[in-house]
Amino acid sequence: MMRPSHELPKVYLCREPVDMRKAIDGLAVLVEAVLSMSPFEPHLFAFCNRRRDKIKILYFEGNGFVLWYKRLEKQRFYWPLDSDVDVITLSGQELNWLLDGYDLSQLKPHRKLSYTTVL
């Protein structure tokens, strides 16, 4: 399983929804233009779509970018929308809770789903 480390110093969430057709270059431009940060810093940058069922995480790993993607099958991510800031800072542990389906304000997870086939 590939997961962000719990020891990450900072994870930045872009609060506004993002078009999930954007790939590495498009998300790196958003980090610079919208978040006013450098995508080359040793941080993770997380983006969510309007329906909040997809998330992409971008980071630079010394010699190139890495893009991590997760799509929920039935539920939505509890994306922090009630904020006056454009960027929300989380720890690595909080990011993993978000990926597990926890509402960070209540620490209540999604229910587990079980499938046998994709067909």
C-alpha positions in Angstrom: 0.0 0.0 0.0 1.3 3.5 -0.9 0.4 6.1 1.7 1.9 9.4 2.8 4.1 9.2 5.9 2.6 10.2 9.2 5.7 12.2 10.0 5.3 14.7 7.1 5.9 18.2 8.4 3.3 19.9 6.3 0.5 19.1 3.8 -1.2 21.9 2.1 -4.8 21.5 0.9 -6.2 23.7 -1.8 -9.6 24.6 -0.5 -11.2 25.3 -3.9 -12.2 22.5 -6.2 -9.9 21.6 -9.0 -10.5 20.1 -12.4 -9.2 16.5 -12.0 -8.1 16.4 -15.7 -5.1 18.5 -14.6 -1.9 16.5 -14.5 1.5 17.2 -12.9 2.2 20.4 -14.8 -1.3 21.9 -14.3 -1.2 21.2 -10.6 2.3 22.6 -10.2 1.1 25.8 -11.9 -1.8 25.9 -9.4 0.6 25.6 -6.5 2.5 28.6 -7.8 -0.3 30.8 -9.1 -3.2 30.0 -6.6 -1.4 28.9 -3.5 1.5 31.3 -3.9 4.0 28.5 -3.0 6.8 26.7 -4.7 5.9 23.2 -5.9 9.6 22.2 -5.4 9.4 22.6 -1.6 9.4 19.3 0.4 5.7 19.4 1.1 2.6 17.7 -0.2 -0.1 19.6 -2.1 -3.5 18.1 -2.1 -6.4 18.9 -4.4 -10.0 17.7 -4.6 -12.7 17.9 -7.3 -16.0 19.6 -7.0 -17.9 16.4 -6.1 -15.2 15.6 -3.5 -14.9 12.0 -4.6 -11.4 12.3 -6.1 -8.2 13.6 -4.6 -4.7 14.2 -6.1 -1.6 14.8 -4.1 1.5 16.4 -5.7 5.0 16.5 -4.4 8.5 16.9 -5.7 10.9 14.1 -4.9 14.3 15.6 -5.5 14.6 14.6 -9.2 11.0 14.7 -10.4 7.3 15.1 -9.5 5.1 12.4 -8.0 1.4 12.4 -8.4 -0.9 10.3 -6.1 -4.6 9.8 -7.0 -7.5 8.3 -5.1 -11.1 7.9 -6.2 -13.9 7.0 -3.8 -16.5 4.6 -5.2 -19.6 5.8 -3.2 -18.8 8.4 -0.7 -17.1 11.8 -0.5 -14.0 13.2 1.1 -14.8 15.5 4.1 -12.9 18.5 2.5 -12.6 21.4 4.9 -14.7 24.1 3.2 -15.6 26.3 6.1 -12.5 28.5 6.2 -11.5 32.0 5.2 -8.2 31.0 3.8 -7.3 29.5 0.4 -4.8 27.0 1.8 -5.3 24.7 4.8 -2.3 23.1 6.5 -2.5 19.5 7.8 0.0 17.1 9.3 0.8 13.8 7.7 -1.5 12.0 10.2 -4.4 14.3 9.5 -4.0 13.7 5.7 -4.2 10.0 6.3 -7.3 10.5 8.4 -8.8 12.5 5.5 -7.9 9.8 3.0 -9.5 7.2 5.3 -12.7 9.1 5.2 -12.6 10.9 8.5 -14.3 14.2 8.9 -11.5 16.1 10.6 -13.8 18.2 12.6 -15.6 15.2 14.1 -13.1 12.3 13.5 -16.0 10.1 12.1 -14.9 7.7 9.2 -16.6 6.5 6.1 -18.2 3.0 6.3 -16.0 0.3 4.8 -17.0 -1.1 1.4 -16.4 -4.6 0.1 -16.3 -5.6 -3.6 -15.5 -8.9 -5.4 -15.3 -7.6 -9.0 -15.1 -4.4 -11.0 -17.5 -5.7 -13.6 
